[in-house]
Amino acid sequence: MTIQDRGPQVEAVAITFLILSWIAVCLRCYVKLYMIKLFKINDWLAVLSLASFTFFCTVVLTGEKRGTGRHIQDISKTDFSAAMMWWFCGEISYITTTALIKATIGMFLLQICTNTYQKCTIWIVIIVSTAFSLAYIPVLIFQCYPISYFWTRFLGGSGKCLPTTVIADMMYTHGVISTWSDWTLGILPGFLVRNLNMSPRTKVSVALILGLGALGSTASIVRFPYIHQLTKTSDFLWDNTDVSIWSTVEPGIGIVASSMATMRPLFVAFFSRSKLFGTTPRGNTYPRNTGQFGFFHERENISVDEIELHSDIGKTIRVTTTVTNTQSSLPGKNRDAGTNSSESERALKGEDKWGADLDTHTVEDVGYRATIEARAAV
């Protein structure tokens, strides 16, 4: 009789996303440490997410070797008990990893926000997802008394556990919060770039780049139909194989996608040097954090469409320029708002080092006054 074994599927998914996650985070660290030279709290959270996900995948792979993905009759009681112990560890590390990923994406977007409601929205997402995770983890740890009864019950141990429906309901709640968080953080970049002076194509590309972290919600949605299988304990490791697989895919996609959102300087540097695309190097093709404009790559004669979003957005200086005509007519001068805006931009470029505490600079030119308000977001 052929033994049904879905363990290789569990193993393949775990190894694939573990490798992809390490590549993505390593490239993120390369960009932030070498190219941008600005490593911020969201990057540290990304590293912590990777460490937690690595532990999670290690637990999944170890559990697979002991019986995850196989029927109970095809596993010895000792192996089944060991696999359940690793499943127990995997539940806790899964919740920890997803909470860290939400915090990573949220802190990344907080560096871009200009409006109070946007910041409040992100903080609400971070606080709600983190608070529920902190409340959920103790329930998972103490769902059985003694704790070891979660896996020793299959060896004849004594104790008691919460009803399986309680854990399943909390997992459903976690899935809803996770999906809501991902979609909120994924849609928000559209509002961030809506009023920027960019072409529609550039706005769409920037919003998509910033919203990549929401891709993890797709796996969370796919995982929903399988959560009810947590209530089936007679053949637990076989019935919950899909839960194990999609619980690996969700944080894996989240880590990779959120790291890709910071790699634009790397892509710009690669394509500008690649002969395959018919381009040649032009000095430094990636920005470095020089204490000036970390968000934009400053070049001469820059146009709106050429503004590039970089990942060291913590040093962004947001500029609002208002030009008012203090005279109804000026002899010998016929200037429109576009000309004044250009002059303000040139004047702005002349201020090479404003510093993070700059509040207001005023430029006056023959009856025209340009008030430039700059605020650094750290």
CORVENNOR-V185339 format. One record per backbone hydrogen bond with DSSP energy under -1.0 kcal/mol. NH is the residue of the N-H (numbers start at 1). CO is the residue of the C=O. Records with the same first field share a line. If there is no record, write none. Layout:
BEGIN
NH: CO, CO
END
This chain:
BEGIN
6: 69
10: 6
11: 7
12: 8
13: 9
14: 10
15: 11
16: 12
17: 13
18: 14
19: 15
20: 16
21: 17
22: 18
23: 19
24: 20
25: 21
26: 22
27: 23
28: 24
29: 25
30: 26
31: 27
32: 28
33: 29
34: 30
35: 30
36: 31
38: 32
44: 40
45: 41
46: 42
47: 43
48: 44
49: 45
50: 46
51: 47
52: 48
53: 49
54: 50
55: 51
56: 52
57: 53
58: 54
59: 55
60: 56
61: 57
62: 58
63: 59
64: 60
65: 61
67: 63
68: 63
69: 237
70: 67
74: 71
75: 72
80: 76
81: 77
82: 78
83: 79
84: 80
85: 81
86: 82
87: 83
88: 84
89: 85
90: 86
91: 87
92: 88
93: 89
94: 90
95: 91
96: 92
97: 93
98: 94
99: 95
100: 96
101: 97
102: 98
103: 99
104: 100
105: 101
106: 102
107: 103
108: 104
109: 105
110: 106
112: 109
113: 109
119: 115
120: 116
121: 117
122: 118
123: 119
124: 120
125: 121
126: 122
127: 123
128: 124
129: 125
130: 126
131: 127
132: 128
133: 129
134: 130
135: 131
136: 132
137: 133
140: 136
141: 137
142: 138
145: 160
149: 146
150: 147
151: 148
152: 148
153: 149
155: 152
157: 152
160: 145
162: 143
166: 163
167: 163
168: 164
169: 165
170: 166
171: 167
172: 168
173: 169
174: 170
175: 171
176: 172
177: 173
178: 174
179: 175
180: 176
181: 177
182: 178
183: 179
184: 180
185: 181
186: 182
187: 183
188: 184
190: 187
191: 188
192: 188
193: 189
196: 193
198: 196
203: 199
204: 200
205: 201
206: 202
207: 203
208: 204
209: 205
210: 206
211: 207
212: 209
214: 211
215: 212
216: 213
217: 214
218: 215
220: 216
221: 217
222: 218
223: 219
226: 223
227: 224
229: 226
230: 227
231: 228
232: 229
239: 235
240: 236
241: 238
244: 240
245: 241
246: 242
247: 243
249: 245
250: 246
252: 248
253: 249
254: 250
255: 251
256: 252
257: 253
258: 254
259: 255
260: 256
261: 257
262: 259
263: 260
267: 263
268: 264
269: 265
270: 266
271: 267
272: 268
274: 270
278: 275
279: 274
289: 36
290: 288
294: 292
307: 304
310: 295
313: 311
315: 312
316: 313
318: 375
320: 373
322: 371
324: 369
326: 367
333: 330
340: 336
341: 337
342: 338
343: 339
344: 340
345: 341
346: 342
347: 343
348: 344
349: 345
350: 346
352: 350
358: 355
361: 372
363: 370
365: 368
368: 365
369: 324
370: 363
371: 322
372: 361
373: 320
374: 359
375: 318
377: 316
END
